[in-house]
């Protein structure tokens, strides 16, 4: 959900678009920004995108700098947009 919250005002350009969210908190945040929730995952993002295999689809992944790498299945193209960094002191 942090990625959606920290994506900035540019996310408004995606209003009405479908969102595939890794969990319910992310889905709630995405809905607040005007996105239409297509699917909410429960087993991590890789599991969620694996369910889209064979569909010609482009996904925008809004993420933090440190995130789990993904292996997109056939037909799925993922474009990553890093919107935040966690700093440890």
MMTF fields as JSON, N, C-alpha, C and O atoms, coordinates in Angstrom:
{
  "mmtfVersion": "1.0.0",
  "mmtfProducer": "UNKNOWN",
  "numBonds": 355,
  "numAtoms": 356,
  "numGroups": 89,
  "numChains": 1,
  "numModels": 1,
  "chainsPerModel": [1],
  "groupsPerChain": [89],
  "chainIdList": ["A"],
  "bondAtomList": [4, 2, 8, 6, 12, 10, 16, 14, 20, 18, 24, 22, 28, 26, 32, 30, 36, 34, 40, 38, 44, 42, 48, 46, 52, 50, 56, 54, 60, 58, 64, 62, 68, 66, 72, 70, 76, 74, 80, 78, 84, 82, 88, 86, 92, 90, 96, 94, 100, 98, 104, 102, 108, 106, 112, 110, 116, 114, 120, 118, 124, 122, 128, 126, 132, 130, 136, 134, 140, 138, 144, 142, 148, 146, 152, 150, 156, 154, 160, 158, 164, 162, 168, 166, 172, 170, 176, 174, 180, 178, 184, 182, 188, 186, 192, 190, 196, 194, 200, 198, 204, 202, 208, 206, 212, 210, 216, 214, 220, 218, 224, 222, 228, 226, 232, 230, 236, 234, 240, 238, 244, 242, 248, 246, 252, 250, 256, 254, 260, 258, 264, 262, 268, 266, 272, 270, 276, 274, 280, 278, 284, 282, 288, 286, 292, 290, 296, 294, 300, 298, 304, 302, 308, 306, 312, 310, 316, 314, 320, 318, 324, 322, 328, 326, 332, 330, 336, 334, 340, 338, 344, 342, 348, 346, 352, 350],
  "bondOrderList": [1, 1, 1, 1, 1, 1, 1, 1, 1, 1, 1, 1, 1, 1, 1, 1, 1, 1, 1, 1, 1, 1, 1, 1, 1, 1, 1, 1, 1, 1, 1, 1, 1, 1, 1, 1, 1, 1, 1, 1, 1, 1, 1, 1, 1, 1, 1, 1, 1, 1, 1, 1, 1, 1, 1, 1, 1, 1, 1, 1, 1, 1, 1, 1, 1, 1, 1, 1, 1, 1, 1, 1, 1, 1, 1, 1, 1, 1, 1, 1, 1, 1, 1, 1, 1, 1, 1, 1],
  "groupList": [{"groupName": "UNK", "atomNameList": ["N", "CA", "C", "O"], "elementList": ["N", "C", "C", "O"], "formalChargeList": [0, 0, 0, 0], "bondAtomList": [1, 0, 2, 1, 3, 2], "bondOrderList": [1, 1, 2], "singleLetterCode": "X", "chemCompType": "L-PEPTIDE LINKING"}],
  "groupTypeList": [0, 0, 0, 0, 0, 0, 0, 0, 0, 0, 0, 0, 0, 0, 0, 0, 0, 0, 0, 0, 0, 0, 0, 0, 0, 0, 0, 0, 0, 0, 0, 0, 0, 0, 0, 0, 0, 0, 0, 0, 0, 0, 0, 0, 0, 0, 0, 0, 0, 0, 0, 0, 0, 0, 0, 0, 0, 0, 0, 0, 0, 0, 0, 0, 0, 0, 0, 0, 0, 0, 0, 0, 0, 0, 0, 0, 0, 0, 0, 0, 0, 0, 0, 0, 0, 0, 0, 0, 0],
  "groupIdList": [1, 2, 3, 4, 5, 6, 7, 8, 9, 10, 11, 12, 13, 14, 15, 16, 17, 18, 19, 20, 21, 22, 23, 24, 25, 26, 27, 28, 29, 30, 31, 32, 33, 34, 35, 36, 37, 38, 39, 40, 41, 42, 43, 44, 45, 46, 47, 48, 49, 50, 51, 52, 53, 54, 55, 56, 57, 58, 59, 60, 61, 62, 63, 64, 65, 66, 67, 68, 69, 70, 71, 72, 73, 74, 75, 76, 77, 78, 79, 80, 81, 82, 83, 84, 85, 86, 87, 88, 89],
  "secStructList": [7, 2, 2, 2, 2, 6, 1, 7, 4, 4, 4, 4, 4, 4, 6, 6, 7, 3, 3, 3, 3, 1, 1, 2, 2, 2, 2, 2, 2, 2, 2, 2, 6, 6, 7, 3, 3, 3, 3, 3, 7, 1, 1, 7, 2, 2, 2, 2, 2, 2, 6, 6, 6, 6, 1, 7, 3, 3, 3, 3, 3, 3, 3, 3, 1, 1, 7, 7, 7, 7, 7, 7, 7, 6, 6, 3, 3, 3, 3, 3, 3, 3, 3, 3, 7, 7, 7, 7, 7],
  "xCoordList": [0.824, 0.0, 0.877, 0.452, 2.097, 2.972, 3.276, 3.318, 3.483, 3.808, 2.687, 2.945, 1.461, 0.326, 0.229, 0.029, 0.37, 0.271, 1.363, 1.142, 2.546, 3.695, 3.917, 4.903, 3.029, 3.204, 3.083, 3.591, 2.427, 2.314, 1.106, 0.305, 0.993, -0.19, -0.301, -1.393, 0.78, 0.751, -0.138, -0.605, -0.369, -1.219, -2.651, -3.395, -3.034, -4.386, -4.627, -5.772, -3.568, -3.703, -4.177, -4.665, -4.041, -4.446, -5.85, -6.306, -6.531, -7.877, -8.765, -8.797, -9.48, -10.367, -9.7, -10.382, -8.388, -7.667, -7.763, -8.048, -7.518, -7.553, -6.292, -5.198, -6.452, -5.316, -5.324, -6.349, -4.179, -3.966, -3.114, -1.945, -3.683, -3.042, -2.575, -3.253, -1.402, -0.797, -1.571, -1.503, -2.291, -3.059, -4.175, -4.309, -4.97, -6.137, -5.778, -6.465, -4.715, -4.32, -3.945, -4.287, -3.243, -2.884, -4.129, -4.251, -5.045, -6.295, -7.094, -7.638, -7.162, -7.888, -7.264, -7.973, -5.926, -5.231, -5.436, -5.643, -5.38, -5.567, -6.985, -7.176, -7.958, -9.349, -9.512, -10.233, -8.832, -8.889, -8.341, -8.732, -7.434, -6.861, -7.661, -7.254, -8.794, -9.657, -9.397, -9.95, -8.564, -8.317, -9.427, -10.038, -9.677, -10.668, -9.936, -9.024, -10.319, -9.611, -10.055, -11.217, -9.107, -9.375, -9.204, -9.96, -8.192, -7.893, -7.031, -6.187, -7.25, -6.447, -5.789, -6.47, -4.476, -3.738, -3.649, -3.923, -3.259, -3.053, -1.732, -1.309, -1.076, 0.149, 1.361, 2.301, 1.367, 2.493, 2.236, 1.354, 3.0, 2.797, 3.098, 2.4, 4.115, 4.433, 3.248, 2.913, 2.625, 1.458, 0.339, -0.336, 0.152, -0.902, -0.655, -1.575, 0.575, 0.835, 0.886, 0.612, 1.233, 1.216, -0.192, -0.356, -1.196, -2.588, -2.968, -3.994, -2.148, -2.407, -1.666, -1.718, -0.983, -0.181, -1.004, -2.164, -0.372, -1.005, -1.863, -2.28, -2.132, -2.912, -1.953, -0.976, -2.212, -1.344, -1.687, -2.657, -0.873, -1.175, 0.114, 1.152, 0.032, 1.145, 0.728, -0.37, 1.605, 1.33, 2.365, 3.556, 1.906, 2.799, 2.974, 2.005, 4.192, 4.482, 4.998, 6.097, 4.214, 4.621, 5.223, 4.547, 6.494, 7.188, 8.216, 8.537, 8.711, 9.839, 11.132, 11.15, 12.215, 13.515, 13.932, 14.482, 13.667, 13.989, 12.69, 11.797, 12.596, 11.391, 11.756, 12.872, 10.819, 11.02, 11.059, 10.152, 12.1, 12.142, 11.047, 10.657, 10.565, 9.495, 9.947, 10.865, 9.29, 9.495, 8.165, 7.333, 7.949, 6.664, 6.43, 7.336, 5.232, 4.919, 4.689, 4.633, 4.557, 4.317, 3.11, 2.06, 3.275, 2.197, 2.152, 1.526, 2.808, 2.751, 4.028, 5.138, 3.848, 4.984, 4.844, 3.785, 5.898, 5.866, 6.846, 8.021, 6.346, 7.166, 7.211, 6.171, 8.402, 8.538, 8.738, 9.457, 8.088, 8.244, 8.549, 7.685, 9.775, 10.189, 9.769, 10.132, 8.999, 8.455, 8.93, 8.661, 9.635, 10.14, 11.341, 11.589, 12.069, 13.24, 13.12, 12.798, 13.376, 13.375, 14.808, 15.741, 14.973, 16.303, 16.405, 15.566, 17.429, 17.693, 18.796, 19.783, 18.63, 19.658, 20.326, 21.218],
  "yCoordList": [-1.184, 0.0, 1.26, 2.3, 1.18, 2.351, 2.844, 4.051, 1.936, 2.346, 3.175, 4.184, 2.767, 3.527, 4.88, 5.905, 4.879, 6.133, 7.13, 8.34, 6.615, 7.473, 7.718, 8.349, 7.237, 7.36, 8.796, 9.127, 9.645, 11.045, 11.329, 10.442, 12.57, 13.029, 12.418, 12.396, 11.932, 11.309, 10.082, 9.697, 9.471, 8.284, 8.622, 7.75, 9.875, 10.296, 10.08, 9.909, 10.085, 9.837, 8.418, 8.135, 7.533, 6.142, 5.88, 4.736, 6.919, 6.769, 5.987, 6.259, 5.018, 4.182, 2.959, 2.066, 2.907, 1.743, 0.581, 0.76, -0.618, -1.812, -1.92, -1.591, -2.382, -2.594, -4.037, -4.548, -4.678, -6.017, -5.802, -5.429, -6.033, -5.642, -6.86, -7.887, -6.725, -7.836, -8.219, -9.368, -7.291, -7.576, -6.569, -5.616, -6.787, -5.947, -4.505, -3.58, -4.3, -2.923, -2.136, -0.96, -2.783, -2.13, -1.853, -0.788, -2.797, -2.616, -1.438, -0.636, -1.338, -0.226, 1.116, 2.07, 1.181, 2.421, 2.743, 3.903, 1.73, 1.932, 2.42, 3.297, 1.867, 2.288, 3.757, 4.51, 4.154, 5.554, 6.514, 7.681, 6.026, 6.842, 6.744, 7.288, 6.054, 5.977, 4.818, 4.77, 3.878, 2.707, 1.681, 1.615, 0.897, -0.176, -1.469, -1.861, -2.125, -3.324, -4.525, -4.93, -5.086, -6.25, -7.538, -8.494, -7.545, -8.767, -8.417, -7.522, -9.13, -8.969, -10.307, -11.323, -10.306, -11.525, -11.825, -10.976, -13.058, -13.477, -14.201, -14.421, -14.573, -15.346, -14.66, -15.332, -13.351, -12.614, -12.207, -12.755, -11.256, -10.702, -11.711, -11.732, -12.544, -13.526, -14.453, -14.748, -14.903, -15.782, -15.066, -15.665, -13.807, -13.021, -12.883, -13.074, -12.554, -12.377, -13.709, -13.759, -14.785, -16.098, -16.455, -17.171, -15.96, -16.217, -15.491, -15.801, -14.53, -13.769, -14.342, -13.761, -15.461, -16.063, -16.247, -16.658, -15.931, -16.103, -14.93, -14.863, -14.009, -12.824, -11.723, -11.44, -11.105, -9.995, -8.767, -8.057, -8.542, -7.472, -6.77, -7.406, -5.443, -4.645, -4.15, -3.623, -4.323, -3.903, -2.878, -3.018, -1.857, -0.894, -1.339, -1.401, -1.645, -2.051, -0.847, -0.359, -0.373, 0.733, 0.106, -0.641, 0.403, -0.329, 0.532, 1.644, -0.017, 0.573, 0.141, -0.792, 0.83, 0.521, -0.933, -1.593, -1.411, -2.808, -3.597, -3.445, -4.438, -5.222, -6.609, -6.843, -7.499, -8.878, -8.911, -8.392, -9.517, -9.623, -10.576, -11.508, -10.328, -11.139, -11.8, -11.327, -12.899, -13.58, -13.57, -14.451, -12.59, -12.501, -13.711, -14.123, -14.275, -15.382, -14.869, -13.66, -15.778, -15.413, -14.492, -14.741, -13.432, -12.491, -11.315, -10.299, -11.437, -10.394, -9.551, -10.074, -8.251, -7.324, -6.404, -5.815, -6.283, -5.462, -4.305, -4.501, -3.099, -1.897, -1.413, -1.12, -1.328, -0.936, 0.571, 1.198, 1.12, 2.526, 2.579, 2.286, 2.951, 3.011, 4.357, 5.405, 4.323, 5.574, 5.888, 6.976, 4.95, 5.271, 4.396, 3.349, 4.872, 4.16, 4.154, 5.178, 3.012, 2.922, 3.178, 2.512, 4.137, 4.47, 3.977, 4.294, 3.213, 2.702, 3.522, 3.862, 3.837, 4.632, 3.822, 4.321],
  "zCoordList": [0.0, 0.0, 0.0, -0.503, 0.558, 0.58, -0.831, -1.069, -1.751, -3.118, -3.719, -4.376, -3.503, -4.034, -3.34, -3.991, -2.031, -1.269, -1.646, -1.618, -2.001, -2.284, -3.774, -4.154, -4.606, -6.058, -6.546, -7.617, -5.787, -6.166, -7.034, -7.33, -7.431, -8.153, -9.551, -10.119, -10.107, -11.426, -11.488, -12.56, -10.338, -10.306, -10.709, -11.159, -10.549, -10.939, -12.433, -12.852, -13.238, -14.673, -14.954, -16.049, -13.992, -14.152, -13.635, -13.622, -13.213, -12.663, -13.623, -14.823, -13.077, -13.872, -14.47, -14.973, -14.425, -14.966, -13.989, -12.805, -14.517, -13.684, -12.848, -13.306, -11.624, -10.721, -10.236, -9.786, -10.335, -9.79, -8.554, -8.661, -7.39, -6.131, -5.354, -5.307, -4.746, -4.027, -2.767, -2.331, -2.187, -0.976, -0.778, -1.545, 0.251, 0.48, 0.827, 0.393, 1.602, 1.954, 0.703, 0.578, -0.219, -1.478, -2.306, -2.911, -2.334, -3.08, -2.52, -3.279, -1.211, -0.587, -0.963, -1.28, -0.923, -1.283, -2.763, -3.121, -3.622, -5.058, -5.355, -6.198, -4.68, -4.859, -4.465, -5.12, -3.386, -2.944, -3.999, -4.041, -4.851, -5.92, -7.213, -8.239, -7.168, -8.34, -9.267, -10.366, -8.849, -9.683, -9.482, -8.415, -10.499, -10.439, -10.121, -10.849, -9.057, -8.617, -9.45, -9.411, -10.206, -11.046, -10.255, -10.425, -9.384, -8.63, -7.432, -7.498, -6.338, -5.129, -4.831, -4.692, -4.734, -4.461, -2.98, -2.132, -2.692, -1.306, -1.117, 0.017, -2.2, -2.088, -2.669, -3.093, -2.701, -3.255, -4.694, -5.356, -5.168, -6.498, -7.601, -8.615, -7.428, -8.47, -8.717, -9.864, -7.654, -7.786, -8.54, -9.377, -8.245, -8.892, -10.387, -11.182, -10.786, -12.217, -12.958, -14.157, -12.262, -12.903, -13.376, -14.363, -12.676, -13.061, -14.351, -14.957, -14.774, -15.999, -17.205, -18.29, -17.036, -18.101, -19.371, -19.331, -20.494, -21.784, -22.217, -23.373, -21.314, -21.669, -22.119, -21.425, -23.253, -23.662, -22.812, -23.078, -21.791, -20.84, -20.429, -20.245, -20.287, -19.759, -18.391, -18.215, -17.432, -16.062, -15.613, -15.894, -14.921, -14.292, -12.852, -12.096, -12.474, -11.097, -10.333, -10.597, -9.394, -8.537, -7.292, -6.584, -7.018, -5.96, -5.242, -5.66, -4.16, -3.466, -4.134, -4.938, -3.794, -4.402, -4.15, -5.032, -2.957, -2.632, -2.726, -1.893, -3.747, -3.96, -4.475, -4.941, -4.384, -4.824, -6.352, -7.002, -6.932, -8.386, -8.88, -8.177, -10.087, -10.658, -11.945, -12.614, -12.283, -13.561, -14.295, -14.075, -15.163, -15.845, -16.757, -17.482, -16.726, -17.625, -19.045, -19.27, -19.99, -21.385, -21.504, -20.912, -22.274, -22.527, -21.569, -21.869, -20.421, -19.397, -19.462, -19.369, -19.623, -19.636, -18.43, -18.215, -17.654, -16.448, -16.588, -16.898, -16.353, -16.348, -14.904, -14.313, -14.339, -12.93, -12.795, -13.573, -11.797, -11.447, -9.945, -9.118, -9.608, -8.211, -7.645, -8.179, -6.557, -6.009, -4.595, -4.085, -3.949, -2.618, -2.256, -2.855, -1.253, -0.732, 0.784, 1.388, 1.398, 2.851, 3.319, 2.87, 4.214, 4.732, 6.176, 7.02, 6.431, 7.777, 8.412, 7.76, 9.675, 10.362, 11.426, 12.112]
}
